[in-house]
């Protein structure tokens, strides 16, 4: 059912629904199949990141080199495919060029690295220049795997972005898939009980900045596949409606207001369709439109609320969503024309489905002990769609919700409410290496990872 919320309500829980899951699965360790399915669990590559050489003194004194070194190290550590050598275990040498590298230092204990990233940074005439190299430490004939030159402004942000680009080059060369260091995360932020606006940050939690300034409650940001627009919902004088923010123009753009309550916009991966929930028929149902809000067609037609649609980004021929048609809401999937409906969950309190880029998995929030008097606990789970096997990723760490997949299928961003505060967190897709991204002191919620 639709819940009527006051205009200044802190959190809109309507676009989430809740379903109880008790699917009987085999005794196989789910962690094993989830690692296989997300390219995790394989032997990690031992890599070292040398501190870059300061070719001009100002990049050292201004902190540009320090920012670059730290970002490169963190990007490689967060990638999920590397065993990154601790800074305390690497040689003190700072080779700035191939002529200055002594590979024997990097293969020896305690570094014992298979690869080493190194290079130099300089600034002249307001231009920042970085030369980056990746070497195979065990190759005696042709050790260079990668050699790149980068340029930018003499700013800390430019140094960070160059480090992200170099890290992504390394990750793609050694890991076989594009890295995520240059991706963005969109989320809603504001004081608990007050207004919320849409914000954007780098994938590692840095470079946070506010996008909207509407002075109301704005939630559920979803960025378009080409990173040009962010669809979100906002509370206005006529209730909840979808709004559209242009990242290219830096302002809101026109989008139709259909009346009633319209929630949870979600882009198809080809950018040609937008799915959403609307009660324009008197009951919340799933609809699909073109990117401009025209050519609207209805997909569901059952009594009980239908909300939170997400596309299968691999094919765009299926959607997952949450329905309350059987009293307790459940997660379902259907074809993009509304046919072939399949119920995925059965019992519990499940919300916020998110479809992996590979098309193989659904991530969602789940309270399996939901019910009167039950202690409960809201955690993030991943389900293999074909087999309905699932695994729990978070454990006894507050209320976890709104998972969103990274474009490399190796990471999940989510919100965690703990000790009265809600922050954005990131983890690998097997639940390991959980990292807190925001530290705002207010309420940071509903993260959505960019497509690239």
Order of alpha helices (4+ residues) and beta strands (2+ residues): alpha-beta-beta-alpha-alpha-beta-alpha-beta-beta-beta-alpha-beta-beta-beta-beta-beta-beta-beta-beta-beta-beta-beta-beta-beta-beta-beta-beta-beta-beta-beta-beta-beta-beta-beta-beta
